[in-house]
Amino acid sequence: MQRAPQLLLMDADLAFCRMLSDYLQGQGFGVTVARDAEMDLLQAAEGCYDLVILGDTRSVLGGLEVLKRIRKQGELPVVILTAKNDDIDRIVGLEVGADDYLSKSCNLRELASRLRCILRRVRGKNIAEKSAAPIRQA
């Protein structure tokens, strides 16, 4: 039996975090709400999470800085979920390295579907890399 995908939710709005966490847990995800951006980034680097949902943070680190740090650590998938819905914000978020960018007003079922899609792609890539036979020198 495969374990539930573990998500790290980083957002300053605790009521939103509770609502989203409850929904996603009902959809089969494990959800941890970030309390300390620095500590959570360390745990993310150690492979504790399968995907980060990056919302509107009030941390000393801005959301894009958090995303940049995650990208420096590796390929952990990041979905930006924010109240900012300007074209420029979406473009910059995607160019900095987000795997997807959604407005907080999105349909939660669509969000869950997009998360599953990203995780399928990442898991497929990881499985393919692990199963690839080493190339032998002749």
Secondary structure as a PSIPRED ss2 file (coil, helix, strand):
# PSIPRED VFORMAT (PSIPRED V4.0)

   1 M C   1.000  0.000  0.000
   2 Q C   1.000  0.000  0.000
   3 R C   1.000  0.000  0.000
   4 A C   1.000  0.000  0.000
   5 P C   1.000  0.000  0.000
   6 Q E   0.000  0.000  1.000
   7 L E   0.000  0.000  1.000
   8 L E   0.000  0.000  1.000
   9 L E   0.000  0.000  1.000
  10 M E   0.000  0.000  1.000
  11 D C   1.000  0.000  0.000
  12 A C   1.000  0.000  0.000
  13 D C   1.000  0.000  0.000
  14 L H   0.000  1.000  0.000
  15 A H   0.000  1.000  0.000
  16 F H   0.000  1.000  0.000
  17 C H   0.000  1.000  0.000
  18 R H   0.000  1.000  0.000
  19 M H   0.000  1.000  0.000
  20 L H   0.000  1.000  0.000
  21 S H   0.000  1.000  0.000
  22 D H   0.000  1.000  0.000
  23 Y H   0.000  1.000  0.000
  24 L H   0.000  1.000  0.000
  25 Q H   0.000  1.000  0.000
  26 G H   0.000  1.000  0.000
  27 Q C   1.000  0.000  0.000
  28 G C   1.000  0.000  0.000
  29 F C   1.000  0.000  0.000
  30 G E   0.000  0.000  1.000
  31 V E   0.000  0.000  1.000
  32 T E   0.000  0.000  1.000
  33 V E   0.000  0.000  1.000
  34 A C   1.000  0.000  0.000
  35 R C   1.000  0.000  0.000
  36 D C   1.000  0.000  0.000
  37 A H   0.000  1.000  0.000
  38 E H   0.000  1.000  0.000
  39 M H   0.000  1.000  0.000
  40 D H   0.000  1.000  0.000
  41 L H   0.000  1.000  0.000
  42 L H   0.000  1.000  0.000
  43 Q H   0.000  1.000  0.000
  44 A H   0.000  1.000  0.000
  45 A H   0.000  1.000  0.000
  46 E C   1.000  0.000  0.000
  47 G C   1.000  0.000  0.000
  48 C C   1.000  0.000  0.000
  49 Y C   1.000  0.000  0.000
  50 D C   1.000  0.000  0.000
  51 L E   0.000  0.000  1.000
  52 V E   0.000  0.000  1.000
  53 I E   0.000  0.000  1.000
  54 L E   0.000  0.000  1.000
  55 G C   1.000  0.000  0.000
  56 D C   1.000  0.000  0.000
  57 T C   1.000  0.000  0.000
  58 R C   1.000  0.000  0.000
  59 S C   1.000  0.000  0.000
  60 V C   1.000  0.000  0.000
  61 L C   1.000  0.000  0.000
  62 G C   1.000  0.000  0.000
  63 G H   0.000  1.000  0.000
  64 L H   0.000  1.000  0.000
  65 E H   0.000  1.000  0.000
  66 V H   0.000  1.000  0.000
  67 L H   0.000  1.000  0.000
  68 K H   0.000  1.000  0.000
  69 R H   0.000  1.000  0.000
  70 I H   0.000  1.000  0.000
  71 R H   0.000  1.000  0.000
  72 K H   0.000  1.000  0.000
  73 Q H   0.000  1.000  0.000
  74 G C   1.000  0.000  0.000
  75 E C   1.000  0.000  0.000
  76 L C   1.000  0.000  0.000
  77 P C   1.000  0.000  0.000
  78 V E   0.000  0.000  1.000
  79 V E   0.000  0.000  1.000
  80 I E   0.000  0.000  1.000
  81 L E   0.000  0.000  1.000
  82 T E   0.000  0.000  1.000
  83 A C   1.000  0.000  0.000
  84 K C   1.000  0.000  0.000
  85 N C   1.000  0.000  0.000
  86 D C   1.000  0.000  0.000
  87 D H   0.000  1.000  0.000
  88 I H   0.000  1.000  0.000
  89 D H   0.000  1.000  0.000
  90 R H   0.000  1.000  0.000
  91 I H   0.000  1.000  0.000
  92 V H   0.000  1.000  0.000
  93 G H   0.000  1.000  0.000
  94 L H   0.000  1.000  0.000
  95 E H   0.000  1.000  0.000
  96 V H   0.000  1.000  0.000
  97 G C   1.000  0.000  0.000
  98 A C   1.000  0.000  0.000
  99 D C   1.000  0.000  0.000
 100 D E   0.000  0.000  1.000
 101 Y E   0.000  0.000  1.000
 102 L E   0.000  0.000  1.000
 103 S E   0.000  0.000  1.000
 104 K C   1.000  0.000  0.000
 105 S C   1.000  0.000  0.000
 106 C C   1.000  0.000  0.000
 107 N C   1.000  0.000  0.000
 108 L H   0.000  1.000  0.000
 109 R H   0.000  1.000  0.000
 110 E H   0.000  1.000  0.000
 111 L H   0.000  1.000  0.000
 112 A H   0.000  1.000  0.000
 113 S H   0.000  1.000  0.000
 114 R H   0.000  1.000  0.000
 115 L H   0.000  1.000  0.000
 116 R H   0.000  1.000  0.000
 117 C H   0.000  1.000  0.000
 118 I H   0.000  1.000  0.000
 119 L H   0.000  1.000  0.000
 120 R H   0.000  1.000  0.000
 121 R H   0.000  1.000  0.000
 122 V H   0.000  1.000  0.000
 123 R H   0.000  1.000  0.000
 124 G H   0.000  1.000  0.000
 125 K H   0.000  1.000  0.000
 126 N H   0.000  1.000  0.000
 127 I H   0.000  1.000  0.000
 128 A H   0.000  1.000  0.000
 129 E H   0.000  1.000  0.000
 130 K H   0.000  1.000  0.000
 131 S H   0.000  1.000  0.000
 132 A C   1.000  0.000  0.000
 133 A C   1.000  0.000  0.000
 134 P C   1.000  0.000  0.000
 135 I C   1.000  0.000  0.000
 136 R C   1.000  0.000  0.000
 137 Q C   1.000  0.000  0.000
 138 A C   1.000  0.000  0.000
